[in-house]
Amino acid sequence: MPYTAFLARICRRLIAPNPHLDLVADAFAKGALQHPARPMSDQELTRAIREFQNMPLSDASLKKLGARFAEPKPKR
């Protein structure tokens, strides 16, 4: 599944726009983030999104998330 389809699944489950989603989308586009090895069920994805949205949003959390995605992935 292309990352755009995975992002579309996430967007369909979000209640409101979320700044974290922009960082996730950029990370997929740049190759810093990969799809899970095992596709998530709709229930698993919904639960993960709910947990994600319950986390407090701050400039520090956005900066930390952006830094994680900016780190180069080790070559295998």
MDTraj code that builds the backbone (N, CA, C; nanometers):
import mdtraj as md
import numpy as np

residues = "MET PRO TYR THR ALA PHE LEU ALA ARG ILE CYS ARG ARG LEU ILE ALA PRO ASN PRO HIS LEU ASP LEU VAL ALA ASP ALA PHE ALA LYS GLY ALA LEU GLN HIS PRO ALA ARG PRO MET SER ASP GLN GLU LEU THR ARG ALA ILE ARG GLU PHE GLN ASN MET PRO LEU SER ASP ALA SER LEU LYS LYS LEU GLY ALA ARG PHE ALA GLU PRO LYS PRO LYS ARG".split()
xyz = np.array([
    [0.0851, -0.1174, 0.0000],
    [0.0000, 0.0000, 0.0000],
    [0.0897, 0.1237, 0.0000],
    [0.0711, 0.2147, -0.0945],
    [0.1518, 0.3369, -0.0928],
    [0.1231, 0.4181, 0.0335],
    [0.2229, 0.4970, 0.0744],
    [0.2056, 0.5729, 0.1989],
    [0.0881, 0.6691, 0.1912],
    [0.0541, 0.7167, 0.0714],
    [-0.0590, 0.8096, 0.0600],
    [-0.1898, 0.7402, 0.0973],
    [-0.2029, 0.6138, 0.0625],
    [-0.3230, 0.5383, 0.1004],
    [-0.3272, 0.5165, 0.2510],
    [-0.2115, 0.4908, 0.3109],
    [-0.2039, 0.4736, 0.4557],
    [-0.2407, 0.6051, 0.5251],
    [-0.1896, 0.7173, 0.4758],
    [-0.2242, 0.8479, 0.5326],
    [-0.3732, 0.8778, 0.5161],
    [-0.4306, 0.8362, 0.4050],
    [-0.5739, 0.8569, 0.3835],
    [-0.6551, 0.7794, 0.4865],
    [-0.6118, 0.6572, 0.5186],
    [-0.6795, 0.5797, 0.6234],
    [-0.6731, 0.6539, 0.7567],
    [-0.5577, 0.7120, 0.7862],
    [-0.5429, 0.7862, 0.9115],
    [-0.6345, 0.9084, 0.9108],
    [-0.6342, 0.9831, 0.8024],
    [-0.7145, 1.1063, 0.7934],
    [-0.8633, 1.0785, 0.8094],
    [-0.9090, 0.9659, 0.7573],
    [-1.0517, 0.9330, 0.7697],
    [-1.0917, 0.9125, 0.9155],
    [-0.9963, 0.8812, 1.0008],
    [-1.0272, 0.8545, 1.1412],
    [-1.0005, 0.9736, 1.2327],
    [-0.9411, 1.0783, 1.1792],
    [-0.9136, 1.1966, 1.2608],
    [-1.0373, 1.2849, 1.2671],
    [-1.0626, 1.3391, 1.3841],
    [-1.1783, 1.4261, 1.4029],
    [-1.1478, 1.5666, 1.3513],
    [-1.0252, 1.6126, 1.3733],
    [-0.9857, 1.7479, 1.3339],
    [-0.8445, 1.7437, 1.2774],
    [-0.8048, 1.8473, 1.2034],
    [-0.6662, 1.8519, 1.1539],
    [-0.5683, 1.8429, 1.2709],
    [-0.4566, 1.7788, 1.2457],
    [-0.3592, 1.7563, 1.3513],
    [-0.2205, 1.7899, 1.2979],
    [-0.1474, 1.8804, 1.3628],
    [-0.0143, 1.9175, 1.3137],
    [0.0836, 1.7995, 1.3094],
    [0.0637, 1.7006, 1.3969],
    [0.1509, 1.5840, 1.3934],
    [0.1404, 1.5123, 1.2586],
    [0.0206, 1.5119, 1.2008],
    [-0.0014, 1.4418, 1.0748],
    [0.0863, 1.4982, 0.9636],
    [0.1084, 1.6300, 0.9633],
    [0.1951, 1.6902, 0.8614],
    [0.3377, 1.6361, 0.8732],
    [0.3864, 1.6210, 0.9961],
    [0.5207, 1.5660, 1.0155],
    [0.5275, 1.4204, 0.9713],
    [0.4234, 1.3452, 1.0013],
    [0.4191, 1.2045, 0.9604],
    [0.4177, 1.1952, 0.8076],
    [0.3356, 1.2765, 0.7432],
    [0.3277, 1.2753, 0.5967],
    [0.4623, 1.3116, 0.5348],
    [0.5283, 1.4140, 0.5879],
    [0.6599, 1.4531, 0.5366],
    [0.7616, 1.3409, 0.5555],
    [0.7559, 1.2740, 0.6693],
    [0.8502, 1.1644, 0.6960],
    [0.8300, 1.0494, 0.5985],
    [0.7043, 1.0165, 0.5662],
    [0.6783, 0.9128, 0.4659],
    [0.7329, 0.9564, 0.3305],
    [0.7058, 1.0817, 0.2925],
    [0.7479, 1.1322, 0.1612],
    [0.8994, 1.1311, 0.1466],
    [0.9710, 1.1616, 0.2555],
    [1.1176, 1.1668, 0.2506],
    [1.1824, 1.0307, 0.2735],
    [1.1010, 0.9294, 0.3072],
    [1.1555, 0.7959, 0.3292],
    [1.2094, 0.7731, 0.4697],
    [1.1893, 0.8701, 0.5603],
    [1.2373, 0.8546, 0.6977],
    [1.1453, 0.7649, 0.7794],
    [1.0245, 0.7420, 0.7321],
    [0.9273, 0.6594, 0.8014],
    [0.8785, 0.5533, 0.7047],
    [0.8707, 0.4315, 0.7506],
    [0.8280, 0.3200, 0.6665],
    [0.6960, 0.2637, 0.7182],
    [0.6238, 0.1955, 0.6307],
    [0.4999, 0.1294, 0.6712],
    [0.5313, 0.0215, 0.7728],
    [0.4361, -0.0088, 0.8610],
    [0.4585, -0.1195, 0.9530],
    [0.4764, -0.2498, 0.8749],
    [0.5556, -0.3392, 0.9304],
    [0.5800, -0.4677, 0.8630],
    [0.4498, -0.5469, 0.8497],
    [0.3650, -0.5346, 0.9490],
    [0.2348, -0.6021, 0.9459],
    [0.1275, -0.4940, 0.9397],
    [0.0447, -0.4942, 0.8361],
    [-0.0589, -0.3915, 0.8263],
    [-0.1498, -0.3936, 0.9495],
    [-0.1890, -0.2754, 0.9935],
    [-0.2771, -0.2623, 1.1091],
    [-0.4215, -0.2816, 1.0664],
    [-0.4992, -0.3438, 1.1543],
    [-0.6432, -0.3510, 1.1288],
    [-0.7021, -0.2126, 1.1537],
    [-0.8249, -0.1912, 1.1090],
    [-0.8907, -0.0630, 1.1330],
    [-0.9043, -0.0373, 1.2827],
    [-0.9311, -0.1411, 1.3599],
    [-0.9432, -0.1245, 1.5050],
    [-0.8101, -0.0843, 1.5675],
    [-0.7016, -0.1495, 1.5266],
    [-0.5695, -0.1150, 1.5791],
    [-0.5317, 0.0281, 1.5422],
    [-0.5587, 0.0656, 1.4183],
    [-0.5267, 0.2004, 1.3725],
    [-0.6074, 0.3044, 1.4495],
    [-0.7355, 0.2783, 1.4691],
    [-0.8203, 0.3710, 1.5435],
    [-0.7717, 0.3861, 1.6872],
    [-0.7353, 0.2759, 1.7507],
    [-0.6844, 0.2804, 1.8880],
    [-0.5539, 0.3592, 1.8946],
    [-0.4641, 0.3360, 1.7993],
    [-0.3362, 0.4082, 1.7970],
    [-0.3582, 0.5580, 1.7759],
    [-0.4509, 0.5939, 1.6889],
    [-0.4808, 0.7352, 1.6647],
    [-0.5391, 0.7990, 1.7902],
    [-0.6296, 0.7278, 1.8565],
    [-0.6895, 0.7813, 1.9790],
    [-0.5815, 0.8070, 2.0845],
    [-0.4899, 0.7125, 2.1028],
    [-0.3794, 0.7310, 2.1971],
    [-0.2919, 0.8487, 2.1547],
    [-0.2653, 0.8576, 2.0253],
    [-0.1833, 0.9649, 1.9688],
    [-0.2471, 1.1012, 1.9964],
    [-0.3777, 1.1108, 1.9770],
    [-0.4470, 1.2379, 1.9958],
    [-0.4595, 1.2755, 2.1430],
    [-0.4537, 1.1792, 2.2320],
    [-0.4616, 1.2087, 2.3747],
    [-0.3315, 1.2646, 2.4298],
    [-0.2246, 1.2535, 2.3540],
    [-0.0965, 1.3082, 2.3965],
    [-0.1031, 1.4605, 2.3848],
    [-0.0459, 1.5314, 2.4822],
    [-0.0492, 1.6781, 2.4745],
    [0.0335, 1.7285, 2.3560],
    [-0.0201, 1.8251, 2.2850],
    [0.0473, 1.8837, 2.1695],
    [0.1194, 2.0096, 2.2152],
    [0.2470, 2.0138, 2.1883],
    [0.3258, 2.1315, 2.2249],
    [0.4323, 2.1530, 2.1188],
    [0.4913, 2.2704, 2.1198],
    [0.6009, 2.2974, 2.0267],
    [0.7146, 2.1987, 2.0490],
    [0.7384, 2.1643, 2.1753],
    [0.8466, 2.0707, 2.2070],
    [0.8184, 1.9320, 2.1497],
    [0.6929, 1.8862, 2.1580],
    [0.6620, 1.7537, 2.1044],
    [0.6715, 1.7524, 1.9520],
    [0.6278, 1.8608, 1.8869],
    [0.6411, 1.8689, 1.7414],
    [0.7885, 1.8713, 1.7007],
    [0.8695, 1.9451, 1.7759],
    [1.0127, 1.9524, 1.7458],
    [1.0786, 1.8154, 1.7646],
    [1.0415, 1.7463, 1.8724],
    [1.0984, 1.6141, 1.8993],
    [1.0580, 1.5138, 1.7904],
    [0.9304, 1.5167, 1.7506],
    [0.8837, 1.4275, 1.6456],
    [0.9543, 1.4572, 1.5139],
    [0.9670, 1.5861, 1.4807],
    [1.0372, 1.6247, 1.3585],
    [1.1821, 1.5812, 1.3593],
    [1.2484, 1.5908, 1.4758],
    [1.3879, 1.5490, 1.4871],
    [1.4021, 1.3978, 1.4691],
    [1.3066, 1.3226, 1.5223],
    [1.3126, 1.1761, 1.5065],
    [1.3050, 1.1368, 1.3599],
    [1.2204, 1.2057, 1.2842],
    [1.2044, 1.1722, 1.1434],
    [1.3189, 1.2251, 1.0589],
    [1.3909, 1.3242, 1.1083],
    [1.5016, 1.3811, 1.0336],
    [1.6295, 1.2977, 1.0477],
    [1.6339, 1.2125, 1.1518],
    [1.7520, 1.1285, 1.1715],
    [1.7627, 1.0277, 1.0581],
    [1.8832, 1.0098, 1.0045],
    [1.8993, 0.9114, 0.8968],
    [1.8773, 0.7699, 0.9488],
    [1.8118, 0.6894, 0.8694],
    [1.7893, 0.5497, 0.9040],
    [1.9174, 0.4709, 0.8804],
    [1.9523, 0.3792, 0.9721],
    [2.0721, 0.2969, 0.9492],
    [2.0495, 0.2033, 0.8301],
    [2.1525, 0.1849, 0.7528],
    [2.1469, 0.0942, 0.6373],
    [2.1537, -0.0489, 0.6876],
    [2.0747, -0.1363, 0.6263],
    [2.0754, -0.2785, 0.6630],
    [2.1467, -0.3595, 0.5606],
])
top = md.Topology()
chain = top.add_chain()
for i, resn in enumerate(residues, 1):
    res = top.add_residue(resn, chain, resSeq=i)
    for name in ("N", "CA", "C"):
        top.add_atom(name, md.element.get_by_symbol(name[0]), res)
traj = md.Trajectory(xyz[None], top)
